[in-house]
Amino acid sequence: MFPELEYIVPSSLSEACDVLENHGSETKIIAGGTDLVINLSRGEVKPRFLLDISALQELCQIEDAGEQIRIGAACTHRQISESPLLKRYGGILPAASARVGSRQVRTLGTLGGNIVNGSPAADTLPALMVLNARFNIVSKQGQGQGLLPGIYRGPYQTRLKPNELLSHITIDKLPRKACYRFFRVARRKGMATARINGAVVLWKEDTGRRVEEIRISVGSVTPIPCRMTEAENLLRGAVPSEEVLEGACLKIGEAMVEASGVRKSTEYKQPVVHTLVKRAIQDALRD
């Protein structure tokens, strides 16, 4: 049963910030509501105010910003998965958004909600990591920016203050020669939460032999999103032989254990991650 609350639909981002400035600690922000509505119905959260930002046009735009793309926090996964601009310059993100939940969830659920919910298994986070995503926060005091991992304190915990709102995310445009792979493993299809997911983006030097740039992020295996930098450093500038790929994937397993410790799931997750990342790199290299 839903708690009693006051439902507010602001007419502008400034008005939304006014509400948060005055009632932030008693307010929950809703756009798609795919996670929040469940928590409300279970009584796990009991806000006094519900602030609906889904109609704020400045939060629903995907815009070309020169060498970057600016994505409003209220953009839905369906909107992202179908965006020609993102498909051309950041295809890994539409690929990830297209795998989120069910069709209904993708139609309602938003990128900002996926980020702020803070689940280590969120499908868009590895894709955002390999696109060097930056977040933008607004409040009555002004704006703040930072690289994506900086928004998190830990799993399901952000650094957002009660009076702050995630307004948009900015990603780097990828060169046309970039190739990518998104992978996901779950107990079943549809709305099952990912047990393991990840993103690989790479491109070769003009000679076609050496890896010029590579970015790897694996979700569901670390407390907060991260890049597998040691593996990237091993592959960057190298001819990707079987030996080099094996060495890089071993580094990813080590980074996973270092970040999360040894758990019951480590025994099966570590070799699965090794195989999935290696296969993703090989597939991207073939492209």
C-alpha positions in Angstrom: 0.0 0.0 0.0 1.3 3.4 -0.9 2.1 5.9 1.8 0.3 9.2 1.9 2.3 11.8 0.0 2.1 15.1 -2.0 2.7 14.6 -5.7 4.6 17.6 -7.3 5.1 18.2 -11.1 7.5 21.1 -11.5 7.2 23.2 -14.6 11.0 23.9 -14.8 14.3 22.6 -13.5 14.6 25.7 -11.4 11.3 24.9 -9.7 12.4 21.3 -9.1 15.5 22.7 -7.3 13.3 24.9 -5.2 11.3 21.9 -4.0 14.5 20.0 -3.1 16.0 23.1 -1.4 13.0 23.3 0.9 12.0 19.7 1.3 14.9 17.6 -0.1 15.2 15.3 3.0 11.5 14.5 2.7 11.4 14.1 -1.1 11.9 11.2 -3.5 12.5 12.0 -7.2 10.6 10.0 -9.8 10.9 9.8 -13.6 10.3 6.2 -14.8 9.7 4.9 -11.3 10.6 1.3 -12.2 12.5 0.8 -8.9 10.9 3.5 -6.7 7.3 2.4 -7.2 8.2 -1.1 -6.0 9.9 0.4 -2.9 6.9 2.6 -2.2 4.5 -0.2 -2.5 6.5 -2.3 -0.1 6.8 0.6 2.4 10.6 0.6 2.2 10.6 4.3 1.6 8.0 6.8 3.0 8.6 10.3 1.5 6.4 13.2 2.2 6.8 14.5 -1.3 7.1 12.8 -4.7 8.8 15.0 -7.3 8.0 14.0 -10.9 10.7 15.2 -13.3 9.7 13.1 -16.3 8.1 16.0 -18.2 11.0 18.4 -17.9 12.2 18.8 -21.5 15.7 19.9 -20.5 16.2 16.5 -18.9 14.8 14.5 -21.8 17.2 15.6 -24.6 20.0 13.8 -26.3 22.2 16.5 -27.8 25.4 16.8 -29.9 27.9 18.8 -27.9 30.9 18.8 -30.3 33.3 16.1 -29.2 30.8 14.9 -26.7 27.1 13.9 -26.4 24.9 15.3 -23.7 22.2 13.0 -22.4 19.4 14.2 -20.1 18.9 12.1 -16.9 15.3 11.6 -17.7 16.0 10.0 -21.1 14.4 6.5 -21.2 16.3 3.4 -22.2 14.1 3.0 -25.2 15.0 6.6 -26.3 18.7 5.8 -25.8 18.6 2.5 -27.6 16.9 4.1 -30.7 19.0 7.3 -30.8 20.7 7.7 -34.2 23.3 10.1 -32.7 24.2 7.6 -29.9 24.3 4.7 -32.4 26.7 6.6 -34.5 29.1 7.9 -31.9 28.5 5.8 -28.7 26.9 2.6 -29.9 27.9 0.6 -26.8 25.3 2.6 -24.7 22.3 1.9 -27.0 23.4 -1.7 -27.0 23.4 -1.8 -23.2 20.1 0.1 -22.8 18.4 -2.3 -25.3 19.2 -5.1 -22.8 17.7 -3.4 -19.7 14.7 -5.3 -18.3 11.6 -5.8 -20.4 10.2 -3.6 -23.2 7.9 -2.0 -20.6 10.8 -1.2 -18.3 12.8 0.3 -21.2 9.9 2.5 -22.2 9.6 3.9 -18.7 13.0 3.5 -17.0 15.5 6.3 -17.3 19.3 6.5 -17.6 19.4 8.8 -14.5 17.4 6.3 -12.5 19.8 3.5 -13.5 22.7 5.6 -12.3 21.2 7.0 -9.1 19.8 3.6 -8.0 23.4 2.5 -7.7 23.0 -1.2 -8.3 26.4 -2.8 -9.2 24.4 -4.9 -11.7 23.0 -1.9 -13.6 23.4 -2.6 -17.3 24.2 0.9 -18.5 27.1 1.5 -16.0 29.8 -0.5 -17.8 28.9 1.2 -21.1 29.0 4.6 -19.5 32.4 3.8 -17.9 34.0 2.9 -21.3 32.6 6.2 -22.7 34.3 8.2 -20.0 31.0 9.4 -18.7 30.7 12.5 -16.6 27.7 13.4 -14.4 26.3 16.9 -13.8 24.4 17.7 -10.6 22.3 20.8 -10.1 20.9 22.6 -7.0 20.0 26.1 -5.9 23.6 26.6 -5.1 24.8 25.8 -8.6 26.2 22.9 -10.5 28.8 20.2 -10.0 30.5 17.7 -12.3 32.7 14.7 -12.0 33.6 11.4 -13.6 30.9 8.8 -13.1 32.5 6.6 -10.3 32.7 9.8 -8.2 29.0 9.9 -7.7 29.1 6.7 -5.6 29.9 6.0 -1.9 29.3 2.3 -2.3 26.6 -0.1 -3.7 23.2 1.6 -3.8 24.7 4.7 -2.2 25.4 8.0 -4.0 27.0 11.2 -2.8 24.0 13.3 -3.9 22.8 15.6 -1.2 19.0 15.9 -0.4 18.9 19.2 -2.3 20.7 18.0 -5.4 19.5 16.5 -8.7 21.3 14.6 -11.4 20.5 16.6 -14.5 22.5 15.0 -17.3 25.4 12.8 -18.3 28.1 13.6 -20.9 29.9 11.0 -22.8 32.9 11.1 -25.2 32.2 10.5 -28.9 33.9 7.4 -30.2 35.9 7.5 -33.5 34.2 5.8 -36.4 36.8 3.0 -36.4 35.9 2.0 -32.8 34.4 -1.4 -32.3 32.5 -2.6 -29.2 30.8 -5.5 -27.4 28.3 -5.5 -24.6 27.7 -8.8 -22.8 25.3 -9.9 -20.1 24.6 -13.1 -18.2 21.5 -13.6 -16.1 19.6 -16.5 -14.6 16.8 -16.1 -17.2 15.8 -13.7 -19.9 13.6 -10.6 -19.5 13.7 -8.8 -16.3 16.3 -10.9 -14.5 19.1 -8.8 -12.9 22.5 -9.4 -14.5 24.8 -11.8 -12.7 27.6 -10.5 -14.9 27.6 -7.7 -17.5 30.3 -5.7 -19.2 31.5 -3.5 -22.0 34.5 -3.4 -24.2 35.4 -0.6 -26.7 38.6 -0.7 -28.8 40.1 0.5 -32.0 43.3 -0.4 -33.8 46.1 1.8 -35.1 45.9 2.6 -38.8 48.3 -0.3 -39.6 45.6 -2.7 -38.3 47.9 -4.7 -36.1 48.3 -3.0 -32.8 45.5 -1.9 -30.4 45.5 1.9 -30.2 42.9 2.2 -27.5 40.9 -0.2 -25.4 38.5 0.3 -22.5 37.0 -2.5 -20.4 34.4 -2.4 -17.6 32.7 -5.3 -15.9 29.6 -4.9 -13.8 28.1 -7.0 -11.0 31.6 -8.0 -9.8 32.8 -4.8 -8.0 31.0 -2.6 -5.5 31.0 0.5 -7.7 31.7 0.9 -11.4 35.3 0.8 -12.5 37.6 0.4 -15.5 40.0 -2.6 -15.7 43.0 -0.3 -16.1 45.8 -2.9 -15.6 44.3 -5.1 -18.4 43.8 -2.0 -20.6 47.4 -1.0 -20.1 48.6 -4.5 -21.0 46.6 -4.4 -24.3 47.1 -0.8 -25.3 49.8 -0.6 -28.0 50.1 -4.4 -28.2 49.5 -6.9 -30.9 46.7 -8.9 -29.3 48.1 -12.4 -29.4 46.5 -15.3 -27.5 49.2 -14.9 -24.8 48.6 -11.1 -24.4 44.8 -11.6 -24.2 45.2 -14.3 -21.5 47.4 -12.1 -19.5 44.9 -9.2 -19.7 42.0 -11.4 -18.6 44.0 -12.7 -15.7 44.5 -9.1 -14.6 40.7 -8.5 -14.7 40.2 -11.5 -12.4 42.8 -10.2 -10.0 41.1 -6.7 -10.0 37.7 -8.2 -9.3 39.0 -10.1 -6.2 40.9 -7.0 -5.0 37.8 -4.8 -5.2 35.3 -7.3 -3.8 37.3 -9.9 -1.9 36.8 -13.6 -2.2 33.1 -14.5 -2.0 31.0 -17.6 -2.5 30.3 -16.5 -6.1 34.0 -15.8 -6.9 34.7 -19.5 -7.7 32.4 -19.4 -10.7 32.3 -15.7 -11.6 36.1 -15.3 -12.0 36.5 -17.9 -14.9 33.2 -16.7 -16.4 34.4 -13.1 -16.5 37.7 -14.3 -17.9 35.9 -16.1 -20.8 33.3 -13.4 -21.5 35.8 -10.5 -21.6 38.2 -12.5 -23.8 35.4 -13.4 -26.2 34.2 -9.8 -26.3 37.7 -8.5 -27.1 38.2 -11.1 -29.8 34.8 -10.3 -31.4 35.5 -6.6 -31.4 39.0 -7.2 -32.9 37.4 -9.2 -35.7 35.2 -6.2 -36.6 
